[in-house]
Amino acid sequence: MAERSQKDVWRLTPWLVIALLLVNFVLMAFDAREITSGQRVIRAWTQTVADFVQSPVTTVGSSISNYFISISQLRSAQDENSLLRQRVQELEVQLQQKQDLSAENARLLSLLDLKERSQYKVLTARIIGRDPSAWFDSSIINRGSLDGVTLNMPVVTEGGVVGRIAAVSPLTSQVDLLTRKGSGIGAVVGQIGESGALGVIVGTSESDVLEMKYVAGNIDVQVGQVIFTTGQDDIYPAGLKVGEIVSVISGSATTPHKILVRPASRLSSMQEVGVLLYEPPTRLEYEKKLPNAVQRK
């Protein structure tokens, strides 16, 4: 091994001194302590550097974790909202069913009240069908000949006249409504005996309009007056409410009034009706012998 010359030694001396000073400084810093806490200074510096590096990493990690937690919570909230919406829909259906039952009970109670007030036997029935080609002209009820229903029996609601039985089977019957074109009911404006405004109610094939014909134009008729049956058509008993006058085009001594009537019963929305087990009184014998009397078939 070659020996270093004195000149090489002098050249390395400053570097050795610096290295020794650095080592001494590191040893002193490592052993140095804070006066107040007694904690080593190198440890504090190390913690500072570590905090400087760890803080961004922790922030990024926390953000990523919170992001996935938020997604999980959002999915849970969506599932919960779906369940709540389904529950709300179920409650709405239950509420609607209760309202329908309440409405049905109210209608049935009104029909029971009609049975108590009527001097005729009333057979309650439910509408089970309508003729789609003539929606406002006829309906099918769940009562037939086995229940005592016969042709031309009047059909009513608590509001008033609905129509008459036009066809009968053992279990069901067809009802021709007042609105059926060609139908006719003997009627009077006001109570029988109090008014001379006699005429005939005919259908117009509309759910909310009837027409009263043949009322003499020299008789006073006003909007709002009530129309009742006269019993002269051998189908409906006298005194049943038919409707209310909504329009009058005045006639004259030679021209009858043109009168429009709103039906007393809500024909388009009714669900239960009553069949009057009514048979018109037999004509007196002398009526049949009159020269111009029309024989009933």
HELIX and SHEET records of a PDB file:
HELIX    1   1 GLN A    6  ASP A   31  1                                  26    
HELIX    2   2 VAL A   41  ARG A  117  1                                  77    
HELIX    3   3 PRO A  132  ALA A  134  5                                   3    
HELIX    4   4 SER A  145  ASP A  147  5                                   3    
HELIX    5   5 GLU A  285  LYS A  288  1                                   4    
SHEET    1   A 7 VAL A 122  ARG A 130  0                                        
SHEET    2   A 7 SER A 138  ILE A 141 -1                                        
SHEET    3   A 7 SER A 173  LEU A 177 -1                                        
SHEET    4   A 7 VAL A 161  VAL A 168 -1                                        
SHEET    5   A 7 PRO A 154  VAL A 156 -1                                        
SHEET    6   A 7 GLU A 272  LEU A 276 -1                                        
SHEET    7   A 7 VAL A 122  ARG A 130 -1                                        
SHEET    1   B 7 GLY A 184  VAL A 189  0                                        
SHEET    2   B 7 LEU A 198  GLU A 206 -1                                        
SHEET    3   B 7 VAL A 209  LYS A 213 -1                                        
SHEET    4   B 7 LYS A 258  PRO A 263 -1                                        
SHEET    5   B 7 LYS A 241  ILE A 249 -1                                        
SHEET    6   B 7 VAL A 226  THR A 229 -1                                        
SHEET    7   B 7 GLY A 184  VAL A 189 -1                                        
END                                                                             
